[in-house]
Amino acid sequence: MDMRLLLTAVCCLAVSAACAKTEQAGGMGKAEPAGFMKDYSMLQPAKDETEATLVYLTKDTGKFKSYTKVLLEPVQIWQATADLDREDARHLAEFLWSRLDEELRKDYQMVQTAGPGVVRVQAAITEAGKSMPLLDLATTLYPAARVISKGKEMAMGTESFVGKASIELKATDSQSGELLGAMVDRRGGGKYVMKGFHRFTDAEEAFTYWAKKVRWRACKMRGEATCEMPEE
């Protein structure tokens, strides 16, 4: 291996732990409504980076505290992911569902039917772009390529050759259908050496982050003091 490449790789390995696994897409690459929720009139642009790109949260936090159960519906694969083959679509939908279930059951009883005190959670994957692992790694190792990649991120919202994902998620009263919370967001893969070579690693990391973010947001809405903000 070229000595300069080796030194660059070592430096990247040294800092990779501090690099974000995924990053919220900005600029022209920000998340846009895909139609899953149909009505987006209550959602507003995020005020800061702790929120999704578009978000709605009920102001009746007292009522929100009364919910103790969650009905988590199967994750849907929405229109922009129509080019995914059936196996990939099934894997991604099940992956996101499992991460949401894993996080929400830490604080709620998971149930199968609607009823009093039950929040219905519905989510859709509206984008799931594969990464190009070898080119992703190359643009991580070479400083000049990183500069170009960062330029693409500033213009288009995500870096070069990384995977990306977008979701829409809403939480409603399972009986009345009242909207309690909703989000539309898009994330792209971060640049770090120890990522691995699975083409959907970045999408899966984004799903994991969103699941933790949903739990954190619900915790904050209940007014608890020990809510853990997921790391970027």
C-alpha positions in Angstrom: 0.0 0.0 0.0 1.2 3.5 -0.8 2.7 5.1 2.4 0.6 8.2 2.1 -2.6 6.2 1.8 -1.6 4.1 4.8 -1.0 7.2 6.9 -4.3 8.7 5.8 -6.1 5.5 6.7 -4.5 5.5 10.1 -5.5 9.1 10.7 -9.1 8.4 9.6 -9.2 5.4 11.9 -8.1 7.5 14.8 -10.9 10.0 14.3 -13.6 7.7 13.0 -15.2 7.2 16.4 -16.0 10.9 16.5 -17.6 10.9 13.0 -21.3 10.9 12.7 -22.7 7.6 11.4 -25.4 9.5 9.6 -26.2 13.1 9.1 -29.4 15.0 8.5 -29.7 16.1 4.9 -29.7 19.8 4.3 -29.6 22.3 1.4 -31.4 21.2 -1.7 -31.5 17.6 -0.3 -33.8 18.3 2.6 -36.7 15.9 3.2 -39.9 16.6 1.3 -43.3 15.2 1.9 -43.9 12.0 -0.1 -47.6 11.6 0.3 -47.8 9.0 3.0 -49.4 11.3 5.6 -51.6 13.0 3.0 -52.2 16.1 5.2 -49.0 18.0 6.2 -50.7 21.2 7.2 -49.8 20.9 10.9 -46.1 20.1 10.3 -43.6 23.0 10.5 -39.9 23.3 9.5 -37.6 22.4 12.4 -36.4 25.2 14.6 -33.1 23.5 15.3 -31.1 20.4 14.6 -32.6 18.4 17.4 -35.8 18.0 15.3 -36.7 16.3 12.1 -36.8 18.5 8.9 -40.6 18.8 9.3 -42.2 18.2 12.6 -45.4 18.4 14.6 -45.8 17.8 18.4 -49.0 18.1 20.3 -49.0 20.9 22.9 -51.2 18.9 25.2 -48.4 17.2 27.0 -50.6 16.4 29.9 -52.8 14.2 27.8 -49.7 12.6 26.2 -48.6 11.4 29.6 -51.7 9.3 29.9 -50.6 7.0 27.0 -49.0 3.8 28.3 -49.3 1.5 25.3 -48.2 1.5 21.7 -49.7 -0.1 18.6 -46.9 -0.2 16.1 -48.2 -0.9 12.6 -46.0 -2.7 10.0 -43.7 -0.2 8.2 -44.8 0.7 4.7 -42.5 1.0 1.7 -43.7 4.2 -0.1 -43.6 5.3 -3.7 -40.0 6.7 -4.1 -38.6 3.2 -3.2 -40.5 1.4 -6.0 -37.2 0.4 -7.6 -36.2 -1.8 -4.6 -36.5 -5.5 -5.2 -39.0 -7.3 -3.0 -36.3 -8.9 -0.7 -34.6 -5.6 0.0 -37.9 -3.8 0.6 -38.9 -6.5 3.1 -35.6 -6.4 4.9 -35.7 -2.6 5.3 -39.3 -2.5 6.4 -38.7 -5.2 9.0 -35.4 -3.5 10.1 -37.1 -0.2 10.8 -40.0 -1.8 12.5 -37.7 -3.9 14.8 -35.7 -0.8 15.8 -38.9 1.2 16.6 -40.3 -1.8 18.6 -37.0 -2.2 20.4 -36.9 1.4 21.6 -40.6 2.0 22.3 -41.0 -1.2 24.4 -38.5 0.2 26.8 -41.2 2.7 28.0 -44.5 1.4 26.7 -46.5 -1.8 26.6 -46.6 -3.0 23.0 -50.1 -4.1 22.0 -51.9 -5.4 18.9 -55.2 -3.6 19.1 -56.5 0.0 19.6 -58.0 1.1 22.9 -57.8 3.6 25.7 -54.3 4.9 26.4 -52.9 3.4 23.2 -50.8 5.4 20.7 -50.9 4.2 17.1 -47.5 4.6 15.4 -47.3 4.4 11.6 -44.2 4.8 9.6 -43.2 4.7 5.9 -39.8 4.5 4.2 -40.0 7.0 1.4 -36.4 6.6 0.2 -33.7 4.0 0.7 -30.7 4.7 -1.4 -27.9 2.1 -1.5 -24.3 3.2 -0.9 -21.4 2.4 -3.2 -19.0 1.0 -0.5 -15.7 1.0 -2.4 -16.2 4.5 -3.7 -17.5 5.6 -0.3 -14.3 4.3 1.3 -12.1 5.9 -1.3 -13.7 9.3 -0.8 -13.2 8.9 2.9 -9.5 8.1 2.7 -8.3 10.8 0.2 -8.4 14.4 1.5 -9.0 15.9 -1.9 -12.0 13.6 -2.5 -13.4 14.5 0.9 -13.4 18.2 -0.1 -15.4 17.4 -3.2 -17.7 15.1 -1.2 -18.3 17.9 1.3 -19.1 20.3 -1.5 -21.7 17.9 -2.8 -23.2 17.7 0.7 -23.5 21.4 1.0 -25.3 21.5 -2.4 -27.3 18.4 -2.4 -27.7 17.4 1.3 -25.6 14.2 1.4 -22.0 13.2 0.7 -20.7 11.3 -2.3 -21.4 7.6 -2.7 -23.1 7.2 0.7 -26.5 5.5 1.3 -29.4 7.6 2.3 -32.9 7.2 3.6 -36.1 9.2 4.2 -39.0 8.4 6.4 -42.4 9.8 7.5 -43.8 8.8 10.8 -46.9 9.8 12.8 -48.3 9.0 16.2 -52.1 9.2 16.7 -54.7 8.4 19.3 -55.6 4.9 18.4 -59.3 5.5 18.9 -60.0 9.1 17.9 -57.2 9.4 15.3 -56.1 12.7 16.8 -52.6 13.6 15.7 -50.1 13.6 18.6 -46.8 13.9 16.7 -45.4 13.6 13.2 -42.1 13.9 11.4 -40.6 13.9 7.9 -36.8 13.5 7.7 -33.9 12.5 5.5 -30.4 11.4 6.4 -27.3 10.3 4.5 -24.4 8.2 5.6 -21.4 9.8 7.4 -17.8 9.3 6.2 -15.9 6.9 8.5 -13.6 4.0 7.7 -15.1 1.2 9.9 -18.4 1.3 8.1 -18.4 -2.1 6.5 -19.5 -3.0 3.0 -23.2 -3.7 3.2 -25.0 -1.5 0.6 -27.7 -0.6 3.1 -25.5 0.1 6.2 -26.2 3.9 6.0 -30.0 3.4 5.7 -29.9 1.0 8.6 -27.9 3.4 10.7 -30.4 6.1 9.9 -33.3 3.9 11.0 -31.6 3.1 14.2 -31.0 6.8 14.9 -34.7 7.7 14.1 -36.0 4.9 16.4 -33.9 6.3 19.3 -35.0 9.8 18.4 -38.6 8.8 18.6 -38.1 7.4 22.1 -36.2 10.5 23.2 -38.9 12.8 21.9 -41.7 10.8 23.6 -39.7 11.0 26.8 -39.4 14.7 26.5 -43.1 15.1 25.8 -43.9 13.1 29.0 -41.8 15.7 30.9 -39.2 13.3 32.2 -35.8 14.5 33.3 -33.7 11.5 32.3 -34.3 11.5 28.5 -31.2 10.5 26.5 -30.7 12.3 23.2 -29.3 9.9 20.6 -25.8 10.6 19.4 -25.4 11.8 15.8 
